[in-house]
Amino acid sequence: MFPILETDRLILREITEDDAPSIFACFSNEKVTRFYGLESLETIEQAKAMVDFFAKSFEEKRGIRWGIEIRGEQGIIGTIGFNAWSPKHKRAEIGYEIHPDHWRKGFTSEAVIKVIEYGFDVLGLTRIGAIVFFENEASSRLLEKVGFQKEGILRDYMYQNGEVHDTYVYSILKNKR
């Protein structure tokens, strides 16, 4: 059973094939993908494949990805979740994106706080990490605001549009919140 999480303004829910147009709207937007380590989507079929990937990842306990929906509105404005989930080692990495139409409204931090809480309290994680491109200052600020600490630099860690990038690595620990 896929968990549904709720905040004051958001519902975090399972992503379905009906969400493929919203996934496409996010992941075809260069403003979203420029710091993602993923080339921009070019077709709706690629968005459908991404939806299938999220479902399979959850089924195989490798990750969990929620669609971010504003209460009372149809459709998702982005996604959030854990990848590189290792139940044995009680850790995962958080990732998220929101369509630029919804930036700077506090939706991402609201979703991140709820997902961190779920990770520690329900999944039993002891560590949640995050990988952030140097240039993604907004994401770095958000993570620090919710309690993540910058641990260091991963050199030549991510490729974007054929170019290699250094990234920061962040973490938040259950016993250090």
Helices and strands as residue ranges (DSSP letters): E 5-6, E 10-14, G 17-19, H 20-27, H 30-33, H 44-59, E 64-70, E 78-86, E 91-98, G 100-102, H 107-121, E 127-133, H 137-145, E 149-160, E 163-173, G 174-176
